[in-house]
Amino acid sequence: MESELEPTIYEVVTDKEWWLVIQNEVESIKNDTWELVDPLDDKQAITTRWIFKAKRGALGEVEKFKARLVACGFQQTEGVDYFDTYALVVCWSTIRTIIVIIVKKRWSIKHFDIKIWKH
């Protein structure tokens, strides 16, 4: 049995639970790390699209609805719209060390939920 199901657009727009998931996603990206600006005259803004998934349990029941707003980065041209690319790399021993220092110095720490979409 499949663990994930892609709903139709009709299912999304007619279901109150999907709208709550969409609102949650919109709220999660409002984290004061960006601001909306008009594109430059000679540039076009990158579009976005919604990805919807319904995660199902072993018995086929829906366990969780997921909605992600993703940028269509494939619309960019290397050397025109961007020059460098970076990959997310986590060194867990470094993160644990930083957390130990924060605790020992009694500093406050702020948590951000970073969601990575995998196909």
C-alpha positions as CSV (number, residue, x, y, z in Angstrom):
1,M,0.0,0.0,0.0
2,E,1.3,3.5,-0.8
3,S,2.4,5.6,2.1
4,E,1.7,8.9,0.3
5,L,-1.1,10.1,-2.0
6,E,-1.2,13.2,-4.1
7,P,-4.7,14.7,-3.9
8,T,-6.5,16.2,-6.9
9,I,-6.9,20.0,-6.9
10,Y,-10.6,19.5,-6.3
11,E,-9.9,17.6,-3.1
12,V,-7.7,20.4,-1.9
13,V,-10.0,23.3,-2.6
14,T,-13.1,21.6,-1.2
15,D,-11.6,20.3,2.1
16,K,-11.4,22.4,5.2
17,E,-8.5,20.4,6.6
18,W,-6.4,21.0,3.5
19,W,-7.0,24.8,3.9
20,L,-5.7,24.6,7.5
21,V,-2.6,22.8,6.3
22,I,-2.1,25.6,3.7
23,Q,-2.5,28.3,6.3
24,N,0.0,26.6,8.5
25,E,2.6,26.5,5.7
26,V,2.0,30.2,4.9
27,E,2.5,31.1,8.6
28,S,5.7,29.0,8.8
29,I,7.3,31.0,6.0
30,K,6.5,34.3,7.6
31,N,9.6,34.2,9.8
32,D,11.0,37.8,9.3
33,T,13.9,36.4,7.1
34,W,12.7,38.0,3.9
35,E,10.7,40.9,2.5
36,L,8.5,41.2,-0.5
37,V,9.9,43.5,-3.1
38,D,9.1,44.4,-6.8
39,P,11.4,42.7,-9.3
40,L,14.0,44.8,-11.2
41,D,12.8,46.2,-14.5
42,D,14.8,43.8,-16.6
43,K,14.1,40.7,-14.4
44,Q,11.1,38.5,-13.9
45,A,10.1,37.0,-10.5
46,I,10.4,33.2,-10.0
47,T,7.0,31.7,-9.8
48,T,5.8,29.2,-7.1
49,R,3.6,26.2,-6.9
50,W,1.9,24.2,-4.2
51,I,2.8,20.5,-3.6
52,F,0.2,18.5,-1.7
53,K,0.7,15.1,-0.1
54,A,-1.5,13.0,2.2
55,K,0.6,10.6,4.3
56,R,-1.2,7.4,5.0
57,G,-0.7,4.8,7.7
58,A,-0.4,1.0,7.4
59,L,-4.2,0.6,7.3
60,G,-4.7,3.3,4.6
61,E,-5.9,5.9,7.0
62,V,-4.7,9.5,6.5
63,E,-2.2,10.3,9.2
64,K,-1.0,13.7,8.1
65,F,-1.7,16.3,5.4
66,K,1.3,18.1,4.0
67,A,1.4,21.2,1.8
68,R,4.6,22.9,0.6
69,L,5.0,26.2,-1.3
70,V,8.0,25.7,-3.5
71,A,9.9,28.1,-5.8
72,C,10.3,27.0,-9.4
73,G,14.0,27.5,-9.4
74,F,14.3,25.8,-12.8
75,Q,13.2,29.1,-14.3
76,Q,16.6,30.6,-13.4
77,T,19.6,30.9,-15.8
78,E,23.1,30.2,-14.4
79,G,25.3,33.3,-14.8
80,V,22.2,35.5,-15.2
81,D,20.0,34.9,-12.2
82,Y,22.5,33.2,-10.0
83,F,26.3,32.5,-9.9
84,D,26.8,30.0,-7.1
85,T,24.9,27.0,-5.7
86,Y,25.1,25.6,-2.2
87,A,24.1,22.3,-0.7
88,L,22.8,22.0,2.9
89,V,25.4,20.1,4.9
90,V,24.9,19.4,8.6
91,C,27.8,18.4,10.9
92,W,25.9,17.1,14.0
93,S,28.9,17.2,16.3
94,T,29.2,20.9,15.6
95,I,25.5,21.5,16.4
96,R,25.8,19.5,19.6
97,T,28.9,21.5,20.6
98,I,27.2,24.8,20.0
99,I,24.2,23.7,22.1
100,V,26.5,22.7,24.9
101,I,28.1,26.2,24.8
102,I,24.7,27.9,24.8
103,V,23.6,25.8,27.8
104,K,26.8,26.4,29.8
105,K,26.6,30.2,29.2
106,R,22.9,30.2,29.9
107,W,22.1,31.9,26.6
108,S,18.7,31.6,25.0
109,I,18.3,29.7,21.8
110,K,15.7,30.1,19.1
111,H,14.5,27.1,17.0
112,F,13.4,27.2,13.4
113,D,11.7,24.3,11.7
114,I,13.4,23.8,8.4
115,K,11.4,21.6,6.1
116,I,13.2,19.9,3.1
117,W,11.0,18.5,0.4
118,K,12.1,15.1,-0.9
119,H,10.6,13.4,-4.0
